[in-house]
Amino acid sequence: MVAQAPCPTAGWTGPEPPRLRLYSRAVPGTRPYRSSEAPLEHADEIIHARWLLPVEPADAVLEDHALAIRDGRILGIARSAEAARLWQAPVERRLGRHLLMPGLVNAHCHAAMTLLRGLADDHALMEWLQDWIWPAEGRFVGEDFVRTGTRLAIAEMLRSGTTCFSDMYFFPDVAAEAVIETGIRAQIAFPILEHPTAWARTADEYLSKGLQVRDRFKSNPRLGFAFGPHAPYTNSDATLARVAVLAAELDSPVQIHLHETAGEVADSISAHGLRPIQRLERLGLLSPRLQAVHMTQISPADRELLLRERASVVHCPSSNLKLASGFCPTRDLLAAGVNVCIGTDGAASNNTLDMFAEARLAALVAKGGSGDPTALSAHAALRLATLAGAEALGLGDRIGSLLPGKDADMIAVDLDRLGCQPVYDVHSALVYTAGAHAVTHNWVEGRLLVEEGQLLQQDESSLLAAARDWRARIHGSTRGAH
């Protein structure tokens, strides 16, 4: 039973749910209740849902509420029974069996690598990279490969509830075009290495071309850009120091694979006399802009560096487990106050881009690794997959939670199906039970991209045909080569 409080504004009537004004006051001029003479506010769409999970405040679940969208942003949230007194819209959608929540934020992936899904499973990381992935990329990666692989990845992510992803791969201009075409949101971390690839030959060329891509697309509101030095072991001190200077000048994020394996840490100590994170600190790369991907090998001193510099950690549990790279100590990091979010990594090492599966595994690994069943709750896992990811990408004021004034990046999940019922706790149902198959709708900036499980901006049959064509080309060329 929701407690009722008298309306504090003279001339207005009706009870006020305790949290409602928190949501309404974020939009100037919007109030939860109006006098009978006041005109209704115009909205583009009103969505009624059985449950609404805003992520902020923590653990909040609103039952039988409606959310209004205008100009791609959340106009307000109110009880469904009160929506008709607040807003009018040409589209009013009733999802009586569904939960409405923020879209998932995949904070690290290599989207085009969907075309390498399953090519080289069950190998250790460096064997997987050196004997399989890098040779395949050297042979096949080009604009067509990236265009098809990125489109395929975006379709998979939209269908499974992701509304924003961070991509680190070659031909970032082609990936950016795919993002614009399909309507999703993304951070493009343009890659930087010392060795040549199909996209660039030298570290200077990677930087030059990446900055050109940034300048070309930076005005698009659904695109952000980051420097993407692949790893400390694939970049020189001079390159990493230059990235640090440029990132500070442009106030740009930096995403890097860091402390992925024990071997990486040992090799760094042998070559530089420093752990990789200490080397990055010496070169000026540690800052709130840094997104450290993997971090399976963390000492207390490493943790203090992350906390002091307010860097974010991107946890990729499936990839780390599959490649036997180690375990990111999420419980200890979160307890210390480090921002931890979730990424899928590429489909070549995961082998899916399913963020619900990743959130579930993150919770289970935290519990099993620490011996503490309370180490990462279902709600905490959902926060890692939504708001924490948005904050890591510098988008926490725009996405990651359902608050008026934020962009309407949202998904609907059908919990009234076999395998989901009965529902006692919606956080638990989402993380441990429902999964990607229960996602029915996906909006980015208020634009509906998935409806009743169907892609609205992409042709699924064409995507599948293109993926099969690439499989035939790649399999025919790599079979028997190893």
C-alpha positions in Angstrom: 0.0 0.0 0.0 1.5 3.3 -1.1 1.3 6.0 1.5 -0.5 9.1 0.4 0.5 12.7 1.2 -1.4 15.9 0.6 -0.6 17.9 -2.5 1.6 20.8 -1.4 0.6 23.2 -4.3 -2.6 25.3 -3.8 -5.2 24.6 -6.5 -3.9 21.1 -7.2 -5.7 18.0 -6.0 -5.0 14.3 -5.5 -2.6 12.1 -3.6 1.1 12.1 -4.4 3.1 8.9 -4.4 6.3 9.4 -2.4 8.7 9.2 -5.2 6.7 10.8 -7.9 7.8 14.4 -7.4 11.4 13.2 -7.6 10.8 12.1 -11.1 8.6 15.0 -12.2 10.8 17.9 -10.9 13.6 16.9 -13.2 11.8 18.4 -16.2 11.2 22.2 -16.0 7.5 23.0 -15.9 6.4 19.5 -15.3 4.4 18.6 -12.2 2.8 15.4 -11.1 -0.7 16.7 -10.8 -2.6 19.6 -12.4 -5.8 21.4 -11.7 -8.8 20.4 -13.7 -8.5 23.6 -15.8 -4.9 23.2 -16.8 -4.2 21.9 -20.3 -2.7 18.5 -20.8 1.0 18.4 -21.7 1.7 17.0 -25.2 3.7 13.8 -25.4 4.8 11.8 -28.4 4.1 8.4 -26.7 2.8 7.2 -23.4 3.8 3.7 -22.3 1.9 1.9 -19.5 3.7 -1.1 -17.9 3.0 -3.6 -15.2 6.3 -2.7 -13.5 8.7 0.1 -14.1 12.3 -0.3 -12.8 14.1 3.1 -12.9 17.4 1.9 -11.4 17.5 5.2 -9.6 16.6 5.3 -6.7 18.3 2.0 -5.9 15.9 -1.0 -5.6 12.9 1.1 -6.6 10.1 -0.8 -8.4 7.0 1.1 -9.5 3.9 -0.9 -10.2 1.3 0.1 -12.7 3.0 3.2 -13.8 3.2 5.1 -17.1 6.1 6.9 -18.8 5.7 9.8 -21.3 8.2 10.5 -24.1 8.6 13.8 -25.8 11.3 14.8 -28.4 13.3 11.7 -27.6 13.4 12.3 -23.8 11.5 11.2 -20.8 8.9 13.8 -20.1 7.6 12.3 -16.8 6.6 9.2 -14.9 3.3 8.8 -13.0 0.8 6.2 -12.0 -1.1 4.8 -14.9 -4.4 5.9 -13.4 -3.2 9.5 -13.4 -1.6 9.6 -16.9 -4.8 10.8 -18.6 -4.8 13.8 -16.3 -1.3 14.7 -17.2 -0.5 14.0 -20.8 -2.0 13.4 -24.2 -0.2 11.6 -27.0 -1.0 10.2 -30.5 0.5 6.8 -29.4 -0.5 5.1 -26.1 1.0 1.7 -25.6 -0.2 -0.7 -22.8 2.2 -3.4 -21.8 0.3 -5.0 -19.0 2.6 -8.0 -18.7 5.8 -6.2 -19.0 8.6 -4.5 -17.1 9.9 -1.2 -18.5 13.6 -0.5 -17.6 16.6 1.4 -19.0 18.3 -0.1 -22.0 21.4 -2.2 -21.3 24.9 -0.6 -21.8 27.5 -2.9 -23.3 30.6 -1.1 -22.2 33.1 -3.1 -24.3 32.8 -5.2 -27.5 34.4 -5.6 -30.9 31.2 -5.6 -32.9 32.5 -6.7 -36.3 34.0 -9.8 -34.7 30.5 -11.4 -34.8 31.8 -12.8 -38.2 34.5 -14.7 -36.3 32.0 -16.2 -33.8 33.0 -19.8 -33.0 36.0 -19.8 -35.3 38.6 -20.7 -32.7 37.1 -21.8 -29.4 38.8 -23.5 -26.5 42.3 -21.9 -26.8 44.3 -19.8 -24.4 44.3 -16.0 -25.0 47.6 -15.6 -26.7 47.3 -18.8 -28.8 43.7 -17.7 -29.8 45.0 -14.2 -30.8 48.3 -15.1 -32.5 47.4 -18.4 -34.2 43.8 -17.7 -35.1 42.3 -14.2 -34.7 45.1 -12.0 -35.9 45.8 -14.1 -39.0 42.0 -14.2 -39.9 41.8 -10.5 -39.4 44.8 -9.9 -41.5 43.2 -11.9 -44.3 39.6 -10.7 -44.2 39.1 -7.5 -42.4 38.1 -4.6 -44.6 35.2 -2.2 -44.9 32.7 -4.9 -46.1 33.7 -7.2 -43.2 33.3 -4.4 -40.6 30.0 -3.2 -42.2 28.4 -6.6 -42.2 29.8 -7.7 -38.8 28.7 -4.5 -37.1 25.2 -4.6 -38.5 24.9 -8.2 -37.4 26.1 -7.3 -33.9 23.8 -4.3 -33.6 20.8 -6.5 -34.6 21.8 -9.0 -31.9 22.3 -6.4 -29.3 19.0 -4.6 -30.0 17.0 -7.8 -29.9 18.6 -8.7 -26.5 18.0 -5.4 -24.8 21.2 -3.3 -25.4 20.6 0.3 -26.4 24.2 1.6 -26.1 27.6 -0.2 -26.8 31.3 0.7 -26.9 33.1 -0.6 -29.9 36.8 -1.0 -30.4 37.7 -2.2 -33.9 39.2 -1.3 -37.3 37.4 1.0 -39.8 35.6 2.9 -37.1 34.1 5.2 -39.7 32.2 2.2 -41.1 31.1 1.2 -37.6 29.9 4.8 -37.0 27.9 4.7 -40.2 26.2 1.5 -39.1 25.3 3.1 -35.8 23.7 6.0 -37.5 21.8 3.8 -40.0 20.4 1.4 -37.3 19.5 4.0 -34.6 21.4 2.5 -31.7 23.8 4.6 -29.5 27.5 3.9 -29.3 30.9 5.0 -28.2 33.5 4.3 -30.9 37.0 3.7 -29.4 39.2 3.9 -32.5 42.1 1.4 -32.2 45.7 2.3 -31.7 48.6 -0.2 -32.1 52.2 -0.2 -33.2 51.9 -2.9 -35.8 50.2 -2.6 -39.2 46.7 -3.8 -40.0 44.3 -3.3 -42.9 43.2 0.1 -41.4 46.6 1.7 -40.6 50.3 1.1 -40.6 51.8 3.0 -37.7 50.7 4.4 -34.4 50.8 7.9 -35.8 48.5 6.8 -38.7 46.0 5.1 -36.2 45.8 8.4 -34.2 45.5 10.6 -37.3 42.8 8.5 -38.9 40.9 8.0 -35.6 40.8 11.8 -34.9 39.6 12.4 -38.5 36.7 9.9 -37.8 36.0 11.7 -34.6 35.8 15.1 -36.3 33.6 13.8 -39.0 30.9 12.2 -36.8 31.2 14.0 -33.4 28.1 16.2 -34.0 25.8 13.1 -34.0 24.1 12.9 -30.6 24.1 9.1 -30.5 27.8 8.8 -31.2 30.7 9.4 -28.8 34.4 8.8 -29.4 37.3 7.4 -27.4 40.9 6.7 -27.9 41.4 2.9 -28.0 45.0 1.9 -27.4 44.6 -1.9 -27.7 46.8 -2.8 -24.7 50.0 -1.7 -22.9 51.8 -4.6 -24.6 50.8 -3.5 -28.1 51.7 0.2 -27.6 55.0 2.0 -26.8 55.5 4.4 -24.0 55.7 7.2 -26.6 52.3 6.3 -28.1 50.6 5.9 -24.7 52.0 9.2 -23.5 50.8 11.0 -26.6 47.3 9.4 -26.1 47.3 10.7 -22.6 48.1 14.3 -23.8 45.5 14.3 -26.6 42.8 12.7 -24.4 43.3 15.4 -21.7 43.2 18.2 -24.3 40.0 16.9 -25.9 38.5 15.6 -22.6 38.0 12.3 -24.3 37.6 8.8 -22.8 40.3 6.2 -23.2 39.5 2.5 -23.4 42.2 -0.1 -23.1 42.6 -3.8 -22.4 44.4 -3.9 -19.0 45.5 -6.7 -16.6 43.7 -9.3 -18.7 46.0 -12.1 -17.8 48.6 -13.0 -15.2 51.1 -13.4 -18.1 50.5 -9.8 -19.2 51.3 -8.5 -15.7 54.4 -10.7 -15.4 55.7 -9.6 -18.8 55.2 -5.9 -18.0 57.2 -6.3 -14.7 60.0 -8.1 -16.7 60.1 -5.5 -19.5 59.3 -2.2 -17.6 59.8 -3.0 -14.0 56.2 -1.9 -13.4 52.8 -3.5 -13.4 50.7 -2.4 -16.5 48.5 0.0 -14.4 51.6 1.5 -12.8 53.1 2.1 -16.3 49.9 3.8 -17.4 50.0 6.0 -14.3 53.6 7.0 -15.0 52.6 8.0 -18.6 49.6 10.1 -17.4 46.8 7.8 -18.6 45.1 7.1 -15.3 42.1 9.5 -14.9 38.3 9.4 -14.6 38.3 9.1 -18.4 40.0 5.7 -18.4 37.9 2.6 -19.0 40.1 -0.4 -18.0 38.8 -3.5 -19.6 39.1 -7.0 -17.9 41.3 -6.2 -14.8 41.4 -9.9 -13.7 44.7 -9.4 -11.9 44.3 -6.7 -9.2 46.5 -6.1 -6.2 45.5 -3.9 -3.3 47.8 -1.2 -4.7 46.1 -1.5 -8.2 42.7 -1.1 -6.5 43.9 2.1 -4.7 45.2 3.5 -8.0 41.8 2.9 -9.7 40.0 4.5 -6.8 42.3 7.5 -6.5 42.1 8.3 -10.2 38.4 7.4 -10.4 38.9 5.2 -13.4 36.2 2.7 -14.4 36.6 -1.1 -14.7 34.8 -2.9 -17.5 34.1 -6.5 -16.4 33.8 -9.1 -19.2 33.1 -12.3 -17.2 32.2 -14.7 -20.1 35.2 -13.9 -22.2 37.5 -14.0 -19.2 36.2 -17.4 -18.2 36.2 -18.9 -21.7 39.8 -17.8 -22.2 40.7 -18.8 -18.7 42.1 -15.3 -18.1 41.0 -15.0 -14.5 38.4 -13.3 -12.4 37.7 -9.6 -11.9 37.2 -9.1 -8.1 34.0 -7.1 -8.5 33.0 -7.4 -4.8 36.3 -5.8 -3.6 36.2 -3.1 -6.2 32.6 -2.1 -5.5 33.2 -2.2 -1.8 36.1 0.2 -2.3 34.0 2.6 -4.4 35.4 1.8 -7.8 32.9 2.2 -10.7 32.5 -1.3 -12.3 30.4 -2.0 -15.3 29.9 -4.9 -17.8 30.9 -5.6 -21.3 30.5 -8.7 -23.5 33.8 -8.4 -25.3 33.6 -9.6 -28.9 31.4 -12.5 -30.1 34.6 -14.3 -31.1 35.5 -14.8 -27.5 32.2 -14.8 -25.7 30.3 -16.1 -28.0 27.2 -13.9 -27.6 26.5 -10.2 -27.1 23.8 -11.0 -24.5 24.1 -8.5 -21.7 21.4 -10.2 -19.5 23.6 -13.4 -19.6 26.6 -11.3 -18.8 24.9 -9.7 -15.8 23.8 -13.1 -14.5 27.3 -14.5 -14.9 28.8 -11.4 -13.2 26.6 -12.0 -10.2 27.4 -15.7 -10.0 31.1 -15.3 -10.4 31.2 -12.6 -7.7 29.4 -15.0 -5.3 31.3 -18.1 -6.2 34.7 -16.3 -6.3 34.2 -14.6 -2.9 32.3 -17.3 -1.1 29.7 -14.7 -0.3 26.2 -15.2 -1.7 25.5 -11.5 -1.1 28.6 -10.3 -3.0 26.6 -9.0 -6.0 22.8 -8.7 -5.7 20.5 -8.9 -8.7 19.8 -5.2 -8.4 23.6 -4.4 -8.2 24.2 -6.6 -11.3 21.5 -4.6 -13.2 23.1 -1.4 -12.2 26.4 -2.6 -13.6 24.7 -3.4 -16.9 22.9 0.0 -17.0 23.8 3.1 -15.1 27.4 2.1 -14.2 28.1 1.5 -17.9 26.6 4.9 -18.8 28.8 6.6 -16.1 31.9 4.8 -17.4 31.2 6.1 -20.9 30.5 9.6 -19.7 26.8 9.3 -20.4 25.4 9.0 -16.9 23.5 12.3 -17.1 21.8 11.1 -20.3 21.1 7.4 -20.1 21.3 4.4 -17.7 18.2 5.1 -15.6 14.6 6.3 -16.1 14.4 9.8 -14.9 12.6 12.8 -16.6 15.0 14.8 -18.7 17.1 11.8 -19.6 17.0 10.3 -23.1 14.3 7.7 -23.6 16.7 4.7 -24.1 14.5 1.9 -22.7 13.5 -1.7 -23.1 10.4 -3.7 -22.3 10.7 -7.3 -20.9 7.8 -9.7 -20.9 7.8 -11.5 -17.5 4.4 -13.2 -18.0 5.7 -16.3 -19.8 6.7 -19.9 -19.0 10.1 -20.0 -17.4 9.6 -16.6 -15.7 6.5 -17.1 -13.5 5.9 -16.7 -10.7 7.6 -13.4 -10.2 8.3 -12.5 -6.5 11.1 -10.0 -7.2 11.6 -8.4 -10.5 15.3 -7.8 -10.1 15.8 -11.5 -9.5 13.5 -12.4 -12.4 15.5 -10.2 -14.8 18.9 -11.4 -13.8 18.4 -15.0 -12.9 15.4 -16.0 -15.0 14.2 -13.9 -17.9 17.1 -13.3 -20.2 17.4 -11.8 -23.6 14.6 -13.9 -25.1 12.1 -12.0 -23.0 12.9 -8.6 -24.4 10.1 -7.4 -26.6 10.6 -3.7 -27.3 13.6 -1.4 -27.5 13.6 2.4 -27.8 16.7 4.7 -28.4 16.0 8.4 -28.0 12.3 7.5 -27.9 12.5 5.8 -31.3 11.1 2.3 -31.4 13.7 0.0 -32.9 12.3 -3.4 -31.8 8.6 -4.2 -31.5 7.3 -7.5 -30.2 10.8 -9.0 -30.8 11.0 -7.8 -34.4 13.7 -5.5 -35.8 12.1 -2.4 -37.3 15.2 -0.9 -39.0 17.0 -3.9 -40.3 16.1 -6.9 -42.5 16.9 -10.0 -40.6 16.9 -12.3 -43.6 19.5 -10.1 -45.4 21.7 -10.1 -42.3 21.5 -13.9 -42.0 22.3 -14.3 -45.7 25.4 -12.0 -45.4 26.6 -13.8 -42.3 26.4 -17.2 -44.1 28.3 -15.8 -47.1 31.1 -14.6 -44.8 31.2 -17.9 -43.0 31.7 -19.8 -46.3 34.6 -17.4 -47.3 36.3 -17.6 -43.9 35.9 -21.3 -43.2 37.1 -22.2 -46.7 40.3 -20.2 -46.2 41.1 -21.2 -42.6 40.2 -24.9 -42.6 43.2 -27.0 -42.2 45.5 -24.0 -41.8 46.2 -24.7 -38.1 
